[in-house]
Amino acid sequence: MTLTQLKYIVAVDNYKSFAKASKKLFITQPTLSMQIKKLENELELLLFDRTRMPVIATDIGLKIIKQARKIISESNEVFDIINNESNQVSGKFRLAVIPTIAPYLLPKFLKNFVENNKELELTIEELQTEQIVDGIRKDEIDAGVVATPLSQKDITEIPIYYEPFYAYVSQKHKLYKSDKISGKELDINDIWLLKEGHCFRDQVINICSSSNDQPNKKKKVLNFEGATLETLVRMVENSFGMTLIPYLLAKEIESTKKHKLIKEFKNPIPKREISIIFQRSFLKRKIILKIQEEIIKHISNELTNKKSGYVVELY
């Protein structure tokens, strides 16, 4: 039994496919199949049910794969311990960021971070929160930048900043002439939402919940859910409804001709907590703290203030 074989069986379990696992591992499928078969022969048992699609682990296979994950994680810690003792930030680091943060935050700090940490091989993915948490648990991702709190026992959260929400209102909307709006004026049936799976969607619904008892709410005549905030913004700019947007996107729009469509909230202002998350046992804290430090350096000081407004909970 080798560490490589253990990594192979974990990969097949992650992707539920020999073909997908071989691509991710940058090896041929016959090589992957041969090594796993060799391990099965050594253990004298079947790790995977190959008659099922997608491929699933056998009952005994699941137990062995669980132990394999622990062994792989502990073997990686050897290199993490060495890097932690070094003054340099080096090695490989896999970061994931949710789509409602990535386009607006990454361009602010990433260039400086890379230039200041040239010994670090950084890989960044844009994924939804559920995918990030799953990736962290499977050791496919080292850390994620997401909206919190998640309240997951095995996940550590370090808050970085608190981002206010803004309304983005078309010129034909009844709230367009308002200087500021309140959550009580919002009607969930009158707001463009992201698709399910986006935590931003859940937070918007939570903000609107205070208006649930309002009479004469608008009946929804068009059902549309966007994959990105940009799509929702374009809908509003074409004189169609309203949506909610985060602070960093609002600041980008403020410098354009569309700035009049942005409406602030009255106090208390709804905010979302943005944190960097990772597994509790994770050793690359030096890199995480460097990322946190660089982000704070490149965002407005007002975003680090939790006291004003309130943090919108996640469902």
QUIHUWO-V320850 format. One line per field, one symbol per residue. psi: psi as a letter, one per 30 degrees, with the letter a starting at -180 (. if undefined). burial: + if it has 24 or more other C-alpha atoms within 12 Angstrom, else -. A space follows every 50 residues. Layout:
psi: ???
burial: ???
//
This chain:
psi: kleeeeeeeeeeeefhkeeeeeeefhlleeeeeeeeeeeeeefhlkfkjf fkjlklkleeeeeeeeeeeeeeeeeffeeeeeeeflfkjlakkjkkklfg eeffeefefeeeeeefiffkjkkkljlleeeeeeeeeggfkelljlklkf hkegkkkjkeljjlklkjklffkffefkelllfffkjffgkklllkfkfe eeeeeeefffgfgklhkkkkfkjkklfleeeeeeeefhhjallklleeee eeffglfgfffkklklkkkklkkklkllkegkfhfeeeeeeeeeeefglk ffffjfekakkklk.
burial: ----+++++++++++-+++-++--+------++-+++-++-----+++-- ----+++---+--+++-++--++--+---+--+-----++++++++++++ ++-+++--++--++--+----+-+++++++++++++++++++++++++++ ----+++++++++++++++++-+-++---++++-+++++++++++-++++ ++++++++-----------------+-+++-++-+++--+++++++++++ +-+-----+++++++---+++++++++++--+++++++++++++++-++- --++-+----++++-
//
